[in-house]
């Protein structure tokens, strides 16, 4: 589950770097609301002409597991360190610098056709961890 979550975050980072929607990569790691959010976020970033560089350091852990559900589900909580992220406009000007370097992100995953996929995710930049 943690590996599936981290794989989704890697795809998300690549989408942010390129601004290109890669439907195959998105479908491989997500389903439902998460898939729609990855596409919409990438399209919005491209529309605004923004590029995100740098890496997020993750510290995820499974906080819930429901192995008897249909589908099986899990929850992950991640203390993200975003201190290395920079958002720039098309001219290379810094438009966003994260102030709270470590904050909580959460995700829900479901076992879809034998593979864990992220179905929902959120970050709370006001939280601390």
Secondary structure, 3 states (H helix, E strand, C coil): CHHHHHHHHHHHHHHHHHCCCCHHHHHHHECHHHHHHHHHHHHHHHHHCCEEECCCECCEEEEEEECCCCCCEEEEEEEEECCCCEEECCCCCEEEECCCCEEEEEEEEEEECCEEEEEEEEEECCCCC
